Amino acid sequence: MANIVNIELPDILHNGFGQVFSSFMNLAGEPHLVVFSPENEILKAVLFRADEVPVVVVENLLPLNGARNLIGSAIQKTDLDDDQREELQLPFANGKVLTLAFVDSVLVLTESKFSGQNIFVLPDNASEESINSVISSRAESGLYDLFDPKKPDALIVIVPDDTLRLGDTLNYRAAMDTATGFYSFHWLSQPADSAYFDPTTGNITWIPRREDLGEHEFRFYAEKRLKEQLISDVDDLGDRHRILPVLEEAEQTYVVIVIDTVKPPVIYIPPPYKPYIVSVYTPSKTEGNERFIFDGVPSFDVNINELDIPNNPSTFHIISANLGSIKKDKRVDFSYSLNTDSIAKITLTIDHDLAENVIHASVEPPVDTDTLFLNPTDWRSELHHYPTYRFNGFPESLRLGETENGISLFDRDNERKPKKYAHISISTPLADNRHRLSINMTEIELWTIKVNITIDSTGNKKASTTIIFSGEFDPQNITAEMYTAENMAKRAMELQYKILEFMGVDSAAVAETSILEEKKTFFQRLFSRKTEVVTPAVAPEVEEPVTEPVPPGTEPEN
């Protein structure tokens, strides 16, 4: 039965937007666990000593040097120099392969000798010729040594694949049967008592007993015969010809939990990640008026931070929640504590019906009295995943148009450039995409943000956001965009510079790689796993910073 160990990740891996991978490495006979996450040009890596209580040995930020999109399923362990110290071969989608190793008490990342050989992954649509070519390349490069069954791998058991009650029988198809391509099978770890593999059917069969209550791991190696191929070459005596099988190999693990028939199981399924984010960026309040009250409930977060932009100090307000974890109606309120009864205020309300995918936005008092409907699908059929928009009180000149990454709903076509700006955006999750509505406008003073999540009897959710401010509702542009979780990080970085540009920043200093974690921008953290926010490095004091100027005359889109 496998042991389950909770591992507390250090701060270097607490925040970020990249996938997290892990693998055991045998270092001079001692098991170690390495946990790593690629993010943009950096690989965050932490090495643990795999004791009963895991202990951090070292943590590093390592440059990826142009490697893109780590293929987690193809990561392999090697010991190429046979020194009893394993390393990891990390293949990337752009053909690069990097080697992660522990050398002289530090983790190092170097280019692998396998880089550019394209021998780790077989495409689903690979032809017989390309399969044979890859197999030959693997053999010539020595990569087949990686699959030596005498080298058992350690395993982290995360979630059982199946649940059996006492009296049930496990019949798991582990390989092809002898009539349709079975070639070989062997166990990689000791199976449960009385479990056996039948090569005539390709099934693992097991009937658990009461003493088998708990978790069991079936770990095995199987080969499937695809076809046979004539191989011709020359040895010292002349021509040589052989018929060799073309094989498809797989190292698999199947985890089963056995439960009592009289005691129902306790099963926890983590909620899906469906982020809802309200962002309001405004010029900072005068000293003494910046105190606020947040009346919130789990699982809502609030982050209020300052941007020390020269000549335009600003404050960003972010309220966020994972709608996937909200099961009943919830409401939160943020407000500045100063008494504002005598100040004329404007109320902006944005409701998003997630089931119908309709957004209703209204302004009170209104700028214009007409109700305007904008349906991107009527404009272009390929925009069917966008919501339908209904506007009350907005400028009557709202029109659909194009932007680089989405659509435009309003664009003030004039030469007037306000000295100070504000930005409002609402991000909501949809079935396969995420939607962001952004309003860039002239300076306002924020007083209240209210969020109300309601759920009807069928489980459909509606997110209602109310923003109360003083000043003038004078939008410069209104845009919308759809994006997936995969391109979220790229869009977050682009949006960072768009907003800073709109708020008067002409250039932003970018920290060197070695201190990237310390200077991580607030947009990267905003879309991180914990939605944590820190102040961005608009002008960090670093040695020889790299400056990326914003092109003059560029109009913001978000």
N, C-alpha and C positions, 0 to 999 in steps of 0.2 A: 504494500500500500504506500503510495507516494506521500511525502511530507509536504505540507503547504507552509511556506514561509513568507511573511509580509516584509517587504523591503521598502525602507524609507529612502526615496531618491533625494540627492542633495539639491541645493538651489539651482545648480546649473541646468537641471532637467525639469524643474518645477514649472517653468513657463516656456512657451514656444508654440510653433505651429507645425513642426515636422512630425512624421511618424516616429514612434519609439520602437527600437529593435533590441533584442537581447540574445546572448549566446554564452554557453560555458566554454572556457578555455583551460586546458591542462597546462600548468606552468611548473615544470620540474617536479611532476608528481602531485602537485597540489591543485585542487579544483578552484577556479576563479570564474566569476560571472562578469561579463562586460555588457553594459547597457549604453546604447548610443542612439543619437537622433540627428539626421542631416537637416540643416536649415540654411537655405540659400547657399553661400559659399563656405559654410562652416559645418563640421561634424562635432557635435557635443558628445563626449565619451566619458564614462565613469567605470572604473574597474573595482569590483568587490572581491574580497576573499570569501569564498563560499563556506564559511563556518556555520555552526548552528545559528548564530546571529551574524548576518552578513556585515562586514566591516569595509568601509571605503579605503582602497589602497591609494588610488590616484584619480584625478579628474583633469581633463584637458579639453581645450578648444583647438581643433585641427583643421587647417585649410583643405578644401576639397579640390582646389586647382582645376575648376571647370567640369568636374564630374557632376552629372545631373541624373536625378530619379533613381535612387537605390532600389534594386530588385531584391526585396527581402527573401522571397522564396528560393533564390539562387545562391544565397550566402553559403560559403563552404569553409570548413576548418582544414588547415594543412599543418604539416610540420616538415617543410621542404628541406631544411638542413639537418633533420633528424637529431635535434638537440633536446628532445623531450619538452620543448616549449612551443605550444601551438600558436598559430596566428589565424586571422580571419581574412578570407578573400571576399571583398565587397564588390560585386559587379553592378554597373550602372547602365541605364538604358542607352546612353550615348556611346557605349562601347568601352568606356574606361573601366579598369579593374584596379582597385586600391587594396593594399595590404595593411590591416590594422594589427599591430604587434606591441608587446610589452618588452621594451629594451632599456636596460640601464635605469630601471625604476620609473620609467615614464612610458606613456602610450605614444606611439608614433604611427603616422599614416604615410605610406610611400606608394609609388606606382608599382603595380604587380607585373611580374613577367608575363602574366596572362592577358594584360591590357591590350585591347584591340583585336583579340583573337576570336571573339564571339563564339565561345565554346560552352557557355554556362546555360543558355536558354535555347530550347527548341520552340520555334513559333508553332501555333496551333495549325497553321496552314502549310507547314513545311512539306516539301516534296520528298520522295524517297531518296533522290539524289542529294538533296541538302542534308537530310538526316544522316546518310552515310558519310558525307563530308565532315559533319560535326563530330560523329563518332570517331572517325579516323584522326581528326585534329585533337580530340581529347586523349586518345591513346598516345599519340606522338608527343604531346606536351607533358604527359605524366599525370594528367588530372584524374585518371581512373584510380590512381593510388589513393585518392581522397575517399573512395568508397570501400576501403578495406573493412570487411565485417569484423575483423579482430580489434577494431578500435571503437568500442562502444561510446556513444555520446551520452552526456547527461541531459536532462530534460526538465523544464519547468512545466508542471501541469497547471493549466489555468482554468479551463472549463471542461467538465465531462462531455463526451460525445453522445452518451446514451445512458439511460437509467433503467435498471432491472429490478423487479420485485422478486422476492423469494418465490420459487416455483416457475419463473420465466426461464426461457432458453435463449441464449445468445446465438444468433446465426449471422455472422458478419462476413460479407463477400470480400476476402482479402486479396484474391488473385483470380486470374482466368482459370477455367477448368482445363483438364488435360486435352479436351477435344478442340479447344478454341485458342490455344496459344500459351498454355502454362509452360514455364521453363525451369524456374527454381523458386524455392521458398526456404527461409530459415529465420529463427527467432533471434532478435537482438537483445532481449531481456527475458528473464525467467517468467513464463506465463503463469496464470493461476492454475492451481491443482485441478486436474481433470479436464482442462481446456486442451483441445487438439485441433490441428489443421488437416483437412481432408483434401489431398491434391486432385482427386477425381472431380470434386465440385468447386474447389477454390474457396471453401468456407472455413472460418474459425467457429467452432461449436463449443459451448460451455453452459453447464447448468450449475449456478451458484448454490451453495449451502449456507446455513445460518452463520457458520464461522467465517463466511466470505463477506459479511456486511461491511460496507465501506467502498473505497475507491481502488480500482484495479487498472493496470496499464498493460495493453497488448502492443508490443513494439516488435516490428518484423521487417524483413527485407524480401522483396519479391521481384522477379524478372518475368517479363512477358515477351514471347517470341513474336516479332512482327513479320519476319520473313527470313529466308536464307539467301546468302550472297556468295558468289564465286570470287575468291581473292587469289590473285596470281602475283607472284613475285619470283625472285631469283635467290637461291642460296649458293653455297660454295660448290655444289655439285651440278647446278643448272636450274632449269625451270622447276617451280613448285606451285601447285594448285590445291586450294582447300575450299571446302564449303563451310562457311561460318554463319552462325545466326546473327541477325540484326535484332538487338534486344532493347526493350524499354524497361528501365529499372526504377524502383520506387522504394524509399525507406519511409515507413509509415508508423504512426502511433494512433491507437484507438483507446480511449479512456472510458471506462464504464464505472458507474457508481451503483452499488447494490444496496437496496433499502428494504426495510421490513414491510411485510404485507399489512401489518396492523398499525403502522405509524406512517402517516402521510409525510412526504418530503417537504422540506423548507427550501424553496427555490427563489433566488433573487436574480432578476433580470435588470441590468443597468438601463436607465432611460436613454433614449436616443438624444444626441446633441442637436438641439434646434435653437440656436441663439437668437434672442430678440434684444436689440440694442437701440437706445435713444441717445443721441449725441447732440449737445448744444454748445457751440463755441461763441463766446461773446467777449468784448472788452472787459477787463477786470473792473470790479467795483472799487470805489474809493476806500481807503483804509478806515476800518471801524464799521463798515457796512457789509463785510464779507461772511458774517456768521450765518449758518443755515441749520435747518432741522430736516432730518430724514426719518419719516415714519414708514418703515419697511417691514417686510416679512420674508422668510426664506421662500424661494431661492433667489431673491433679488440682491444685486450688488449695486453700490453707488461709488463712484470715483470722481473726486473734484480735485483738479490740479491746475497749476498756473503755467502759462507759456510766457517766458520772459523775452518777448519779441521787442527789439529796440523800437522805441517810439509808439508801440502799440501793444502794451502788456495785455494778455488775454487769459481767460479762464475757460477750461473745457469741463463740461459736466456730462457724465456718462452713467446711465442707469441700464442694467442688463439683467437678463434671466435666461435660463434654459427652459423654453416652453415644453420640451419633452418631459420634464420632471414635474410640471404643474398639472394637478389632477382636479382642482376645484377653483372657483372664482378667487382671484387675489387682486389686491389694490395697494399701491404704494404712493406716497406723496413726498416730494422734495420742495422746500420753500426757504427763501431767505427770511430771517426773523425780523427784519426792520418793518415797522408799521408803515404800510403803504396805502392806507385807505384813501388818502387825498390825491393819489397819483392816478391819472387816466391810464387804463390798461387795455391791451389787446389780447384776445384769446384765440389761439390756433389749435384746432382739434383735428387729429388724423386717426381715422378708424380703419382697420384692415380686417375684413372678414376673410379668414384664411380658407374656409371651406368653399365659398363662392369666388374667392380671389377678386374682391372688389375693394377699392380704397375710396373712402369718402373724406375729403378734406374741406374744412370750413374756417373762415376768419370772421370774427366779430369784434368791433364793427366792421362791416364789409367794405372792401375797396370798390367793387362793382356788385350790382344786385343780381346779375344773371347766374343761373346754374349751368355749368358747362360739363359736358360728358366727353371724355377722350378714351377711345377704345383702340389700342395699338393693333389689335387683330384686324379691325376694319381697314386700317391703313396698310398693313402688310401682314400677310397670313403667317409668315415665319415668326412673328412676334406673339404667337398664341399663348406663350407661357407668361406673358406680362399681365398684370391686373388690369381691370377696367377702372378708370379714374373718374370720380365725380367731384367737382369743385364748386363750393358756394362762397361767394364773397371775394374771390380771387380776381386779378385783372382779367378783363374780358378778352385780352389778346393772347390767351393761352392757345398754343398750337403744338402739334406733334412735329418733331424734327429729329435729325440724326446727331449723335455724338460719337466719339471714338469708341466708347465702350458701352453704349446704351442708347437711350432716347432722350430727347429734349422735350419738356412740356411747356417751358416758357424761357424766353431769352430777350432781355431788354437791349434793344439795338440802339445804343446811343454812345456818345463819347464821354459822358459824365463818369468820373471815377471818384467814388466816396473815399474819404480819408480813413475811415474805420469800417470794419465789416463784422458780420456775424454769420454763422453757419449752423444749420439744423439738418439732421439726417435721422431717418427711422429705418432700421434694418429688421426684416421679418423673414422667418423660414417658410418655404413652400415645400411641395412634395420632393422635387429633385433639384431645386435651386434655392437661392436666397435673393431677396429683393431689397434694394436700398433706394429710398426716396430722399433726395437731397435738395435743400433750399439754401442758396447763397444770397445774402441780403445785406442791406446797410445796417449800421450799428443799432443794437437794441440793448435794453437792460432787462435781464432775466429776473423773474420773481418766483415762479412756481412751475414744477413739472409734475404731472399726475399720470400714472399708468394704471389701467384697469384691464385685467385679463378675465374674460368670461367664457364659460364652457356650457354649451347647451346639453340637452338630454342625450344626444347621440355622440357626444364627445367632441363636436366641432368647436374650434376656438376663435375668439375675436379679440384683437389687441387694440385698445383705445388709448391714445396719447393726447394729453392736453398740456399745452405750453402757454403760460401767461407771462407777458412781458410789457414793458412800456417803451415808448418811442414811436416809430413809424413802421408799418408793414410795407416795405419797399423791396421786393425781391429783384435781384439782378438776373438770376437764372434759376430754373427748377429742372432737375434731371432725374432720371430713373435708370437703374441698371439691374441686370440679373447676373449672378455669378454662382459657380459651384464651389464646393469645399476645396476642390483641387486647385482652383485658381484664386482662392481667397487671399493667400499670402501676397501674391503678385499685385492684386488689386489694392490691398491695404497699403503697400508701399507707394503705389502710384497716387492713391488718395491722400496720403500724408503730404506729398509735395504740392498737390493741387490746393489743399486747404491752406497750407502755409503760404503759398503764392497769393491766394485770394486775400489772406489776412495781412499782406504787405511785406512778406519776406522775399528778398531778391536772391539769396543763395543760402544754402545750408551746409555746414561742415560735417563731413562723414568721418567717424572715428576709424583708426586703423583696426585691422582684423584682431590683433591681440587683445584689444579692449572692447570688442564688439558687444560682449555680454553686458558690460557695465554701462555702455552707451546705447543699449537697445531702445529703439524709438517707441513712443507710446502706442503707435498703431500696431506694431508687432505684438506688444503685450496685450493690447485690446482684443486681438483675435487669437490669443493664446488659449491653452487648455483651461486656465483658471480665470481668464478675463481680468487679469491684473493690469493696472495702468500705472505708469511712472512718467515723470516729466521728460519730454524729448530733449535730445541734445541739439539745440538750435545752433549753438556756437561753443562746443566743448573745447577746453584748453588741452590740446594734444599736440604732440610733436609732428610737424609737417602734415597738417590735415589735407585731405583731398577735397577740393571745392567743386560743387556741381551747380553752375549758374542756371537760374530759371530764364528761359528765352524771353527777351523783352517783348511786350505786346501780346503775350499769349493769354487768351481768355480762359478762366477756369471752367471745367465741365461738371464738377461735383462739389 
